[in-house]
Structure formats: C-alpha cells, structure tokens
C-alpha cells in the first residue's frame, strides 16, 4: 500500500469480485450489494461500479450510510448504481458487510437483511459473522455460496464453511502461514524399493480391543495392513477375530510376547481397566513411536503416572475427539488450532484433534488442517481405522506430524470413496484405503 497509488489495491480486489460475480450470474443481470462500513464495503461498492460498466443492474443497501466508503460510493453512483433500503429480488447478492478485522456475529439490522436473501451470496474476503481467525460462529452469519479473497488464503477459509473459495492475486506477498492445508500432491506415501522386505517397510504393533469391543481391534489392525505396513503384529483378546479377518497378521495374547515392532497403535476398544493401563505403560516404555487413541487417551488423562513410562524423546501421536481432549486439557473452545497447538507443546506430542476439520499440531508449533468435504467418516469405528493408518506410517519412518496429516487426508478420501453419496460404515471405509492411497499417488 506504500508503493502503489491510493485505492489501487481496493480497485484490483473489487475487479476480482466483479469478475467472479459475472461468472456466477451466467447471463443474469441483477445484483444487490450489502454494504458495511470500511474497506470491505468499499470493495463491494467498487465491484458494483465494475459490474455497472458491464451492464449489470446493481443496487446497494448501506447498513451505515454515514460510514460508507466515500470514494467507492461516489464511483458506484457515477456508474448508475442505485442505493435502496431492501434486498429486493436479485440474481446474486454480494456480501460486503464486514471484513477480516471484524469479530462477532452479525448485528440485528444486518442479520435481518441477510435472512431475507434467497439468491446465492458472494462474500468479500469472508462470510460476514464468522470469526476470521478461528472460523467460530456465535450467532447470525452469512452462508456464502462463494467467497473471494485476496493475496492469500486466511485461517477462516480452512476452518469454516465459506462455500467455493476463490483467490485473487492483487500483488501482495503473504507472510509465513499460521498453518498449512495439505493438497493431494503433498501426500508422499512411502513406497517400498527393490531392496525392501517386510521388516524394512515397518512392523506395526496393535494393542487394542477387548471382549466387549473386539471390532475396534479388527478395524485398527486391518487399516494397518491395508496402509501397506510391511508386517502387523496384534496382541490382545481379539486374536481369534483378527486371524479370521486378517490371516497375514501375527497374533499373540500377551503384549510381552508380541515381538519387535517399529510403532505401536494402542487404545481402540482397549477398555480402562488396570490391565489396560499396564498395556499402555508397556507400549510407552517400548522406545518406538506410539499412536494413542480412544481408551489410551482416557487412561492417560486418569492416571498421570502413565506418562512417566515414556522417554520424552519417543514420538507420540494423540488423536482425541473433543470429549477426550477435554479430559486431557479442558474444553477445546472456539480456537481449535490454538487449543491443539498448546496441547502439543504441553505433552511434547503430535495432537490430532478430530472433527469435520481435523487439526494436527506438532510440539514445535507446526500445524496443518485437513478439511473434510463431507461427514461420511463420522461413524462408529472410523477413528479406529485412522489409528491403524497412522501406525503404519509411523512404522515406515514418516515424520509423526506428517504421518498424522497424511493419514487424515487418506482417511477422508477413503470415506468419500466408500460412501459415494450414501452412509457407509467404518468397515466399508476400510475397504477403500488402498484406492485412496492409489489416488493420492496419482495412479
């Protein structure tokens, strides 16, 4: 802004909004602007100016006329734009109510206007009423069909529902990101070489299941098998069920007889008995990377002495959902990225906070977010599958933060492939792990 003429960046941004609006209109000709105070409203008014020059009929509702962007409003009026008091019946609404500096829900007047909209909404920078840093919603907000943002994506675009997000380059140089979102091409799945065998590819140990929950062991073990672990060793009371479903697995009843592994998966369906706590203690003392899920997290929250079994240098991945996270650290709150980051630092562990937008935080402050395009993975047993995939990647030597991120990405993709637009159980999700891995590898 210091080296370009005044207003230049705003007009570049507004031109991007207008171009996007034209693509959404598809030949239709009526647009209403919802104009707030400040620069976000200015972007909308200048977009209205450019749309008027293309022959579009544009009206503007000024939520605070005295604080409307003066230059933008003057240009809009010069181009023949009309100021009105109601939304009317447009083909498209442009949301320029508030921008990235705003906090809190829509105020009553804005909320009333938005509630009267029946047309698709194109938001400038973010859907108004959603927190730009956390994606949290605490009252009325705009449900955008499309969002246009400038220079770089912002946290809200990964943490909240912003519709189709389109990025417009206006010449800004973004700073280092708060977190990253893995693209499919970023997922570097380990591939065995000609000199590899079942041991060098990684041996995954699974300590899971109980008489009450044998299925959790079947799912976690099977996921490790399908995620291309070189070998999987299972220990626990579900050995007969494992042998029947996954005959390639080496099963033992006692964890002391399991043999050497390169990673441990512990917790799914394990129970919270004293014997279960002993299993968690054994795994944490084994000196190999550990993925602790479900009952293992509950045990760690209940018995602080279990943490003493772990060498601080041994990698640990914790995969709580919100209620398990609360047992460990207290309520997640609205800032999921911040909560996961603090927990990762506190426990010196990678924390994968489950949700529609999974947050993966490393102890060194790195964070990635994996948004899901659907909620098909929100079924019983789905987390057990995720644990098995992470365990296989840890055994293969993948960095624990990336292992959790890669697994979350493939897990969501497998759920989409399994569901194909209809509900699917975790066992069906598991059958699509191989297809999901082939997809991320471009095969």
Secondary structure, DSSP 8 states (H G I E B T S, - for coil): --SS-TTHHHHHHHHHHHHHHHHHHTT--EEEEEE-SSHHHHHHHHHHHHHHHTT-EEEEEETTGGGS-HHHHHHHHHTT-EEESS--S-SEEEEES--TT--SS--HHHHHHHHT--SEEEEESS-TTB-TTT--B-S-----SEEEEESS--HHHHHS--SEEEEE--S----S-SSB---GGG-------TT--TTTT-EEEEE---SS-HHHHHHHHHHHHHTT-SEEEEESTTHHHHHHH-TTSEEESSGGGS---SEEEE-TT--SSHHHHHHHHHHHTSSSEEEE-THHHHHHHH-GGGGGGS-TTS-EEE---HHHHHHHHS---S-HHHHHHHHHHHHTSEEEE-SSEEEEE-TTS-EEEEE-S-STT-STTHHHHHHHHHHHHHHTT--HHHHHHHHHHHHHHHHHHHHTTS---HHHHHHTHHHHHHHHTT-
